[in-house]
Amino acid sequence: MQRACEQDRALGMEYYLTDSPGCSGVLRSSPEDFQVQEIYSERDYEGGRFLVIEVSKRDWDTHHLIREMSRRLRISQKRIGWAGTKDKRAVTRQRMSIMNLEQADLERIRLPDLEIRVLGRSNRGVSLGDLLGNRFAIHIRNLKCSAPEERFASVSEEILSHGGLPNYFGVQRFGETRPVTHKVGRALARGQIEEAVFIYLALPFPGEPDRTREARQELWEKRDVAQALKTYPEYLSYELAMLNYLVAHPGDFAGSFKVLSPNLQRLFIHAYQSYLFNLMLSRRMEAGLALDCPAEGDVVCFLRGDLPDPGRTQNVVADNLSAVTRLAKRGRAFVTMPLVGYESQLAAGTEGEIERDVLDQEKITPESFQVKDSTELGSRGTRRAVLLRVSPQVQVSGDCARLEFSLPPGSYATVVLREYMKSGSLILD
């Protein structure tokens, strides 16, 4: 088990599972190098108030696209439903639903690198529960190793022998160019609302354009909101909306978050939960606890259909350990860890000690996720499987590798790619 690169460790992903050396390389030389298609079960469209469409897009962030669609259709973003957020620098295909919209109204949406196909009408909108997973086809270019075919084959063999990979949250969860969302969430959970606002608005990162980084640096150091409103680039639309609010309502830091969309607001707390999960998962690996097999004190979940259901859980005790282990080996039970919220019940045994130690080090309790100054940002918590079952198909040609694999909802392709690359270049566009 190798120590991970610095960028991964900063996000709680402290280890690689595989010991084989990586080949580094470059992701997303073009959007076509990162292709994603959503997987759904068959569904009948027999009419209803929701227009269901399939959106094929190139180099579009999902939130940005929805904002632009709602603007052109002159409707609230709340009328648009989707099952998952997709990467920007990619070619992606995903479903959406739009409430109370006629097909002819789609003519108003004429955007570059966007195609829309109407699937039909339904009595219910598209939501996360509809998604069975995502299918990926990804190129890693400019491989920096000798005998890349042998190295990729070795990593694949290790993944197979472990039954999968650690189900880490990938870099996209935190911000690829500017990974601050979990830092904002940490400040919110600690009740440091003003600090959370300035982390989001102003904490600078090296990967940003000079103009952006300099404007953030000035606000970070001087906390002069009115001056920042004059210097922030026009493309920082979310930040400018918050700055405008703070100029009009000095000191109302909690209120400034409310100018953001509800989904974006919740992203901060969710990112911090993801960071804590990554830390706990790293500590479990460090302790030598298996990912594919439960230990006494663990909490497991069971299948609902083809997917692990975090709502169907059981505590593992001495009396049921052997039975649950048999189910786990058959792929019907899964070890879980918490995405900590104010209703979370932590595990017992060694796993429970790990979870409590991480929360103590972070100076956080489950009750912290009620976010007293902004209760709508709070989270009850849930659970997540610690093992990501995946079987990548790899083709290597010269200094380029093509990987194809499918993942369940909420899992990240970069978690697979990092094992083959073992470098920090996952963040690069």
C-alpha positions in Angstrom: 0.0 0.0 0.0 1.7 3.2 -1.2 1.5 6.6 0.2 -0.5 8.9 -2.2 0.7 12.1 -3.9 0.4 15.4 -2.0 -2.7 16.6 -3.9 -4.6 13.4 -2.9 -3.5 13.5 0.7 -4.8 17.1 1.0 -8.3 15.7 0.2 -8.0 12.7 2.7 -7.0 10.1 0.1 -3.8 9.1 1.8 -3.0 5.8 0.1 -3.1 3.9 -3.2 -4.4 0.4 -2.8 -2.2 -1.0 -5.5 1.6 -1.4 -5.1 2.5 -1.5 -8.8 4.2 1.7 -10.1 2.2 4.2 -12.1 2.8 5.8 -15.4 1.7 9.4 -14.6 0.4 11.0 -17.9 -2.1 13.7 -18.8 -5.9 13.6 -18.6 -8.3 15.6 -20.8 -6.0 16.9 -23.5 -9.4 17.5 -25.1 -12.9 17.0 -23.9 -13.2 13.9 -26.1 -10.6 12.2 -24.0 -13.1 11.9 -21.1 -16.4 10.5 -22.2 -19.3 9.7 -19.8 -22.7 8.2 -20.4 -25.4 7.7 -17.8 -26.9 4.2 -17.3 -30.6 3.8 -16.7 -33.1 1.0 -16.6 -35.8 1.0 -19.3 -38.6 3.4 -18.6 -41.9 4.0 -20.4 -42.9 7.5 -21.3 -46.7 7.6 -21.2 -47.3 11.3 -20.8 -47.3 13.7 -17.9 -46.2 17.1 -16.9 -42.4 16.4 -17.2 -40.6 16.6 -20.5 -37.7 14.1 -20.4 -34.7 14.8 -22.6 -31.2 13.4 -23.2 -28.6 16.1 -23.3 -25.3 15.5 -25.1 -22.8 18.2 -24.2 -19.1 19.0 -24.7 -17.2 21.1 -22.3 -20.2 22.1 -20.2 -20.5 22.0 -16.4 -23.9 20.7 -15.4 -24.7 23.5 -13.0 -23.7 26.1 -15.6 -25.7 24.5 -18.3 -28.8 24.3 -16.1 -28.4 28.0 -15.2 -28.2 28.9 -18.9 -31.1 26.7 -19.9 -33.3 28.2 -17.2 -32.3 31.7 -18.3 -33.2 31.0 -21.9 -36.4 29.3 -21.1 -37.3 32.0 -18.6 -38.1 29.4 -15.9 -36.9 28.6 -12.4 -33.9 26.2 -12.1 -36.1 24.3 -9.7 -38.2 23.0 -12.6 -35.2 21.2 -14.1 -34.3 17.8 -12.7 -31.2 15.7 -13.3 -29.6 12.6 -11.8 -26.0 13.5 -11.4 -23.4 16.3 -12.0 -21.0 15.7 -14.8 -17.5 16.9 -15.4 -17.0 20.1 -17.5 -14.0 19.2 -19.6 -15.6 16.1 -21.0 -18.1 14.8 -23.5 -21.1 13.6 -21.5 -24.6 12.3 -22.1 -27.2 12.6 -19.4 -30.9 12.8 -18.8 -32.9 15.8 -17.6 -36.5 16.6 -17.0 -38.3 19.9 -17.3 -41.6 20.5 -15.5 -44.5 22.0 -17.5 -42.6 22.6 -20.7 -43.7 22.0 -24.2 -41.3 20.4 -26.7 -41.5 23.4 -29.0 -40.0 25.6 -26.2 -36.7 23.7 -26.5 -36.1 25.8 -29.7 -35.1 28.6 -27.3 -32.1 26.6 -26.2 -29.5 27.0 -28.9 -26.2 26.6 -27.3 -22.8 25.6 -28.7 -21.6 22.0 -28.2 -25.0 20.9 -27.0 -27.5 18.5 -28.5 -30.9 17.7 -27.1 -33.0 14.6 -27.8 -36.6 14.3 -26.5 -37.3 11.0 -24.9 -40.9 11.6 -24.0 -43.1 12.8 -21.2 -43.5 11.4 -17.7 -45.5 11.9 -14.5 -42.2 12.1 -12.5 -39.1 14.0 -13.1 -35.5 12.7 -13.4 -33.8 12.4 -10.0 -30.8 10.7 -8.4 -32.7 7.5 -7.6 -33.2 6.9 -11.4 -29.5 6.5 -12.1 -28.0 3.0 -12.2 -24.4 4.3 -12.9 -22.1 5.8 -15.4 -20.1 4.3 -18.2 -16.7 5.9 -18.9 -14.3 5.8 -21.8 -11.1 7.7 -20.9 -7.7 8.3 -22.5 -4.5 8.9 -20.5 -1.9 10.5 -22.8 1.8 11.2 -22.6 2.5 8.2 -20.3 5.8 8.7 -18.5 7.0 5.2 -17.9 8.8 2.3 -19.6 6.7 -0.8 -20.6 3.3 0.9 -19.9 1.3 -2.1 -21.1 2.9 -4.3 -18.4 2.4 -1.7 -15.7 -1.3 -1.2 -16.5 -1.8 -4.9 -16.6 -0.1 -5.3 -13.2 -2.4 -2.6 -11.6 -5.5 -4.2 -13.2 -4.5 -7.6 -11.7 -4.1 -6.0 -8.2 -7.5 -4.4 -8.5 -9.1 -7.7 -9.4 -7.3 -9.5 -6.5 -8.7 -6.9 -4.0 -12.2 -7.1 -5.5 -12.2 -3.4 -6.3 -10.8 -0.1 -4.9 -11.3 2.2 -2.0 -14.5 4.1 -2.7 -12.9 7.5 -2.1 -14.5 10.7 -3.2 -12.5 12.1 -6.1 -11.0 15.5 -6.7 -14.2 16.7 -8.5 -16.0 16.6 -5.2 -13.8 19.3 -3.8 -13.0 21.5 -6.9 -10.4 20.4 -9.4 -8.7 23.8 -9.9 -9.5 25.3 -6.5 -10.3 22.5 -4.0 -12.0 24.6 -1.2 -15.5 23.3 -0.9 -14.7 21.0 2.0 -12.8 23.9 3.8 -16.0 26.0 3.5 -18.0 23.1 4.8 -15.6 22.6 7.8 -16.0 26.3 8.7 -19.8 26.0 8.4 -19.9 22.9 10.6 -17.8 24.7 13.2 -20.2 27.7 13.2 -17.5 30.0 11.6 -19.9 31.5 9.1 -17.8 34.6 8.3 -14.7 32.4 7.8 -16.7 30.1 5.5 -17.7 33.1 3.3 -14.1 34.4 3.0 -12.7 30.9 2.3 -15.2 30.6 -0.6 -14.7 34.1 -1.9 -11.1 34.7 -1.4 -8.8 31.8 -0.5 -6.4 31.9 -3.5 -5.0 28.8 -5.3 -2.0 28.6 -7.7 -4.0 27.0 -10.6 -6.3 30.0 -11.2 -5.6 32.8 -13.7 -3.4 35.6 -12.4 -6.2 38.1 -12.4 -8.5 35.9 -10.3 -5.8 34.9 -7.9 -4.7 38.4 -7.3 -8.2 39.6 -6.7 -8.8 36.8 -4.2 -5.5 37.5 -2.5 -6.4 41.1 -1.9 -9.8 40.2 -0.4 -8.2 37.5 1.7 -5.8 39.9 3.2 -7.8 43.1 3.5 -11.4 41.8 3.8 -12.6 44.9 1.8 -15.8 43.6 0.2 -16.6 46.9 -1.6 -13.2 47.0 -3.2 -13.4 43.4 -4.2 -16.7 44.1 -6.0 -14.7 46.4 -8.3 -11.8 44.1 -8.9 -13.4 40.6 -9.2 -13.5 39.3 -12.8 -17.0 39.2 -14.4 -16.8 35.4 -14.9 -16.9 34.8 -11.1 -20.6 35.1 -11.1 -21.3 33.3 -7.9 -18.7 35.3 -6.0 -20.0 38.6 -7.4 -23.5 37.7 -6.3 -22.3 37.2 -2.8 -20.2 40.3 -2.8 -23.2 42.4 -4.0 -25.3 41.0 -1.2 -22.6 41.8 1.4 -22.3 45.3 0.2 -26.0 45.8 0.5 -26.2 43.8 3.8 -23.0 44.4 5.7 -22.1 41.6 8.1 -24.9 39.3 7.0 -22.6 36.4 6.1 -25.2 33.7 6.6 -27.6 35.6 4.3 -24.9 35.9 1.6 -24.9 32.1 1.1 -28.6 32.2 0.3 -27.9 34.0 -3.0 -26.4 30.7 -4.3 -28.6 27.9 -5.6 -29.8 25.4 -3.0 -27.7 22.6 -4.7 -24.5 24.7 -4.5 -25.2 25.7 -0.9 -25.5 22.1 0.1 -22.3 21.2 -1.7 -20.2 22.7 1.0 -21.4 20.5 3.8 -21.5 17.5 1.5 -17.9 18.1 0.5 -16.8 18.2 4.1 -18.7 15.0 4.8 -16.8 13.5 1.8 -13.4 14.7 3.2 -14.2 13.1 6.6 -15.2 9.9 4.8 -11.9 9.9 2.9 -9.9 10.4 6.1 -11.8 7.5 7.8 -11.3 5.2 4.8 -7.5 6.0 4.8 -7.3 5.2 8.5 -9.2 1.9 8.0 -6.7 0.9 5.3 -3.8 2.0 7.6 -5.2 -0.2 10.4 -5.2 -3.2 8.0 -9.0 -3.7 8.1 -10.4 -5.3 4.9 -12.6 -3.3 2.6 -14.4 -6.3 1.1 -15.0 -8.3 4.3 -16.6 -7.1 7.6 -15.1 -7.1 11.0 -16.9 -7.1 14.3 -18.2 -3.6 15.0 -18.7 -2.7 11.4 -22.0 -1.6 9.9 -22.9 -3.2 6.6 -25.6 -2.4 4.0 -27.4 -4.7 1.6 -28.4 -4.7 -2.0 -31.6 -3.1 -3.2 -31.9 -4.1 -6.8 -28.4 -4.0 -8.2 -27.0 -1.3 -5.9 -25.9 -1.1 -2.3 -28.7 0.6 -0.2 -27.3 2.7 2.6 -30.8 2.7 4.2 -30.7 -1.1 4.7 -28.0 -1.6 7.4 -27.0 -4.1 10.1 -24.5 -3.9 12.8 -21.9 -6.7 12.7 -21.6 -8.5 16.0 -20.0 -11.8 17.0 -23.3 -13.7 16.5 -23.8 -12.7 12.9 -20.2 -12.1 11.7 -19.9 -15.4 9.8 -23.3 -15.0 8.1 -22.6 -11.4 7.0 -19.2 -12.4 5.8 -20.7 -15.0 3.5 -23.0 -12.4 2.1 -20.1 -10.0 1.5 -18.2 -12.7 -0.4 -21.2 -13.1 -2.6 -21.4 -9.4 -3.3 -24.7 -9.0 -1.4 -23.4 -7.2 1.7 -21.0 -4.2 1.8 -19.0 -2.7 4.6 -19.9 1.0 5.1 -18.7 4.1 6.8 -20.6 7.2 7.7 -21.1 10.4 5.7 -21.4 12.1 9.1 -24.5 14.0 9.9 -26.5 15.0 13.0 -28.4 11.7 13.0 -25.3 9.5 12.4 -24.7 6.4 14.5 -21.0 5.6 14.5 -19.6 2.0 14.3 -18.3 -0.1 17.2 -15.0 -2.0 17.5 -11.9 -0.8 15.7 -13.8 0.9 13.0 -15.7 2.9 15.6 -12.5 4.0 17.2 -11.2 5.2 13.8 -14.4 7.2 13.2 -14.3 8.9 16.6 -10.6 9.7 16.4 -11.1 11.4 13.0 -13.9 13.5 14.4 -11.9 14.4 17.5 -9.0 15.5 15.4 -11.3 17.7 13.3 -13.0 19.1 16.4 -16.3 18.0 15.0 -19.3 16.1 16.4 -22.3 14.7 14.5 -24.4 17.4 16.0 -22.2 20.0 14.3 -23.9 19.2 11.0 -27.1 20.9 12.1 -25.4 24.3 11.2 -27.2 26.4 13.6 -26.9 29.7 11.7 -28.0 28.1 8.4 -30.2 25.1 9.3 -31.0 24.5 5.6 -27.4 23.7 5.0 -27.4 20.9 7.6 -27.3 17.2 6.9 -28.8 14.2 8.7 -26.0 12.0 7.3 -26.0 8.6 5.5 -23.7 5.8 4.9 -21.5 4.7 1.9 -19.8 1.5 0.9 -16.1 1.5 1.4 -15.3 -0.8 -1.6 -15.8 0.3 -5.2 -16.3 -2.7 -7.3 -14.8 -2.1 -10.7 -13.1 -4.0 -13.5 -11.4 -1.7 -16.0 -10.8 -2.8 -19.5 -7.4 -1.3 -20.7 -5.8 -0.9 -24.1 -2.3 0.6 -24.3 -0.9 2.0 -27.6 2.4 3.7 -27.5 2.3 6.5 -24.8 -1.5 6.4 -24.6 -3.9 4.2 -22.6 -7.7 3.9 -23.1 -9.7 2.7 -20.1 -13.4 1.6 -20.2 -15.4 0.8 -17.1 -18.7 1.4 -15.4 -19.3 2.8 -11.9 -22.3 3.1 -9.6 -23.9 6.5 -8.9 -21.8 8.7 -6.7 -18.4 7.0 -7.4 -15.6 8.8 -9.2 -13.6 7.8 -12.3 -10.6 9.6 -11.0 -10.4 7.1 -8.1 -9.7 4.4 -10.7 -7.4 6.5 -12.8 -5.2 7.6 -9.8 -4.2 3.9 -9.2 -2.8 3.7 -12.8 -1.2 7.2 -12.8 0.0 7.7 -9.2 0.6 11.3 -9.8 -1.1 14.7 -9.1 -2.0 15.3 -12.7 -5.6 14.2 -12.2 -6.3 17.9 -11.5 -5.0 19.1 -14.8 -7.3 20.0 -17.7 
